[in-house]
Amino acid sequence: MSETQSASGTEAPQGKAFESQRPEARKGETRRAVHESFIAILAITCILLHLALRYFVGAPRIAWLAPLYITLIVGGTPLVFSLARKVLAREFGSDLLAGISIVTSIFLGEYLVGCIVVLMLSGGTALEQFASRRASSVLDALARRMPQTAHRKFEEEVSDVRIDEITIGDCLVVFPHEICPVDGVVLEGHGRMNEAYLTGEPFEIAKTPGSEVLSGSVNGEAALTIRAEKLPVNSRYARIMQVMKETEQQRPQLRRLGDRLGAWYTPLALLVAIGAWVATGERHRFLAVLVVATPCPLLIAIPVAVIGAISLSARRGIIIRNPAILEQIDLCHTLIFDKTGTLTYGKPSLEEIRCAPGFQRDEVLRLAASLERYSKHPLSGAILAAAERDKVALEPAAEISERPGEGLRGIIGGHRVWITGRQKLPGQGIELLPTTSGLECLVSIDDKLAAVFRFRDAPRKDTRLFVDHLKPRHAVTRVMLVSGDRDEEVRYLAALAGIGEIRSSQSPEEKVAIVRAEASRQKTLFVGDGINDAPAMQAATVGVAFGLSNDVTSEAADAVILETSLGKIDELIHIGRRMRRIALESAVGGMALSVIGMAAAALGFLPPIAGAVGQEMIDLLAVMNAVRVALPFKALRDF
């Protein structure tokens, strides 16, 4: 079954899911895009009709002026009234020049010039909306991927229901190769689910009664019966989409920079226009200066560049929650890393098994691995790898339970197995198993302490290369490792990674204090993946989270990297650098060309018509340059 098909087996209408879930603000933008496109088409049609009637047909004056009147009434009047309301509210934006140009052209009888300004603004807005929709294609793909219906089971009867009709506690059936519609828990069935779309890397995991399932994951060969634990709108996949939607609606700092540039540019253009009129006594020079000065590159190019960068990031597995960081991240000269899952793989290896009296290593490993095959805990992979290495035969679990903070429980071959931390495990004999200096978990079999497993989390292969390249390539002056782990483990990793500054055994409050102190000195980037990292991410200039496994961390982060790879951090820095450079090229370059045109118009070398046509060319160049952000031709990493 295609991934775009619904749970009922029929193809979901393309874009229907997205239309039903997109916010009202997005619908308003769509209506505005349609309206502006209509005005642009009307303007260009009327301009061409005017030229044909005037120069090729030789029609009477009233006939070839009529198309211009229509354009100014239908397209220019709403624009002028809108700008007038802004003026009354003391909002003097960059588009004020366009409104003054339209009014001036009417008073001077330069109706064609006024129509070209209307075309300039409406066409520019339509072009911006088109570029935005192209850049937002990743979000559309996310929405189309979700099924529109699910199979609800009630008293052995299965019926199809719409996604929005699902409630918490509903019993649902996920057929083979279907996409799971909600986060839930398996009630019946044994199989596997592919969660690659949520983790950023191929990740198939076995499912049995008691296993958690995530919305957006693809079911394997066996049908599974699950209980909905969250509403569809609150499930993992929906949260990814919501983050993308919220990102599109935020105005980044670079866009506000455009407003600041417009704040001085608008009065400058008015002064030049008035000066040219007063100095020469020619009213048409006033109009010519205003027409060529209309700062469409400033109004259009920067948003197009920002949305292009968001789209480029999403295609590379990076979700931008706060677009303002695209301007900031390349300016961060202090990088602070958490340890586990950030500079390490988050997949520790099993170093040692210490058994309690009466228990054998192979038997304990067999039971523990048989249970861990149903878990996504970072330590489960290490236990399974050790079992595979020792050629231990695994057994299926009769049932499992993995409640937050309590560890993993299950029944394997008639034995009650519990894998948890030292603080949670009751019973006698725990003092016989000494504490370890690194990661550990304890195994209880039939309510008796059986063994302690000791692990070590290996550093990523590219950690040293990544750290070494930060100073020469990104002007990073300080790299710090801040972790809540024991000092021995932190120093071991820091030595391998080439990091000189470390802070070990840090509480979340202490992490925040460290990050806040560094951020007060210079812009700081913090990278982490645990719940303890969320406060520190908010304290940093830019906070980046690995993965979406934790709600709190993902909400606190400015950007979320689905694939736990240091190379993605490098790509994000390069995307931010590229966006900032191209956005400023488009805005400042377009304004510079407009200033040259203003000078030419003020000196009488550029009549109003030529100025309007010239400004259209400047707009087109600026927007085409801004679109380049989403189309990189070079590698976005340099180590």
Disulfide bonds with the S-S distance in Angstrom:
none
